[in-house]
C-alpha cells in the first residue's frame, strides 16, 4: 500500500542544511494500522507529510496505493489526496465558518458528487463517529473530543484507502483520547482502511498493529 | 461547484459581520460616488435627447471680427556675389503680434445671407437665445428664458415631446403666435405639465402665444437647448431681423450628414471666414467664425482658452477630471486589496485544509475571487440604490442648477463593468497568493 525507498528530506537555509529524514525505507501493507513514535523533531511529521503528498522528499521514491508518485504535478497530487488519502490533525483544523456537516462534506466538494449525495455521505460519516446530532452545530460549539470526531468523519467521508493521523489524541484528555482511538481501530478493522498514526503516547501506540520508532530522522526500530 | 462557492461566500460573509461591514461600506461608498460622477458625465456630455446627434453637431456661438497687427522680421540668409557685386539674400517673415477683436453672436441677416449653403450639412438652425421674459399669472411673476428658433431647430435637436407637436415652416412663414414649452416651464406657469396645457395661452411681451407642444426639459441646458419656451423666430422684435450689421443675437448650429463630415463643416466655415471680404464700412478687417464641436464648446465654457485653438482646453478640462477619477478608483482598490490580503491570510489554515483534502490551486483561486465578486456585487447594489436616491433628490431639488443627473441603461452598464473590474482586480492578487499556500507550513 505504502512503499518508501531511500527517502530523505533536508531543509536548506542560506547557511545551514537540516536533515529531517535520512534514507528512510519502509512499507505499510494494505489494512495495517501503523504507529510512528519518536522524540520531538525526529522527523515523524515530515514523514507523514511526505506520505500525504503535502511535502516532497529531497531524495528517494514512493509508491502509494500502487502508484509511483514521482513526477505528479500539483493538480494530480490534489486529486490523489482527494481520492486516496484522509487526514487527521492534532489541532483538528476544522473550518470555523462552516457547520459540522459542511466541514465533513469538504473533500466531496472537489469531486463530482451532487449536493444531496454529499449531504447523505456526510451524515453517514457523522453517524459512524456518533455525532449525528451535532450536524448543524459550528466547531466552536463542540468539545475537543467532538471536534476530533468531526475531523475523523471528514477524513473518512470520501472513503480513502489510507488515513494519515498526526497525533490525533495529542490535544485530548485520556478518556477522549481512548474514544478517538476506539473509532480509529474500528475503522481499521471493519472497513480495512490503512492507518498511519504519529503519536507520543506509548499506550495508544500499543493498540496498533506495528510500531516504528524514529530518532534524528532515522528509523531505529 | 459554482453554487457551492456561492453558498460558501454568503456563509463566510454572514459569519464575519465586521469585515463584511467594512468592505461593504468602502465598496458601496466608492461605487456610489463613481455612479454619480458617471451619471453627471453622461448628463453633461452623453448623447441624450435633444442632443442625440451631438457627434454630428457643429456649434457656432459667435462671429468674430478682428484686425491683426503684424511684426515684420528681416532675416539675412546669406551674402552672395553676382557679377562682381555683393548682395544680401534676404527673406521677410511677418508674424501676427496681436489683434483688435470684437466678438459676439451673429446677426440673422449675416447668417441668413451667408451660411445657408454649406455642404455636408443635413440640417441647421439659427437660434436667438438672448432673451428673458417675465410674465405675470394671477399676480405671480414667472420668469422664463425665451428662445426664438426656426422650424429646423426641431430637426437638429430631437426634443422629447411629451404632449403636442413642434411648430413647422408654416408657423414661421406666418409668424404664428405659437409656443413650445418645457415641462418645467409648464408646471411653473400653469401648475401642471399635461395634455390639458395644449392650446392654452401664455403671455409674453404683451402678446399671447398658444401652446402647441410640451417637451421634456433637457438634462443639460446649454445656449442652444436651454430655453424654457421656444417661439418662431419671426415673432421676435423686428429690429433683430432687419439689422444688417454682422453682429446680432443669433447663434448657429449645423448638423453634419455624418460624424466624419463634421470636420468638413468646420473647415468650410473657416474657409468662408478667411475669404470673406469685409464690407468697407466695418471697423475691422477680417472675419472669424468660431465653430466648434460640443465637447470643445463645453471645455471652452469651463476653462475659457485661446479662441484660436480650443483643442488644448479640452484636455485642460478633462485631463484633471480623468486623473481624479482614476485616483478615486485606484485608492479604494488598493485599500480593498490590502483588506483582502489580511482576510485571506487569516484563513491560511482553511486554505491548507482544503488543499490537503483535494482542492488544487485553481479551486482556491476561483473560490476567493468569487467570494470577492459576491461582496463587490452586494456593495455595488447598495451603492447603486444610494446613487439612485441621491440622483432623485438632486434632480427633484435642482441642486446642480442647469444640470440634472441621468440614470440610464448605459450608466448601469458602466457600473457593472466597474464592479466586475473592481471585484476581479481586488480579489485576484490575494487569491493568487493564497492559492500558492504551502500546506505543511500552514498546518504546523
Interface residues (C-beta under 8 A of the other chain):
Chain A: X49 X52 X54 X55 X74 X75 X78 X79 X81 X82 X83 X87 X89 X93 X94 X95 X96 X97 X98 X102 X106 X107 X109 X110 X111 X115 X154 X158
Chain B: X1 X3 X4 X8 X11 X12 X15 X16 X349 X350 X352 X353 X354 X355 X356 X357 X358 X359 X360 X361 X362 X363 X439 X440 X443
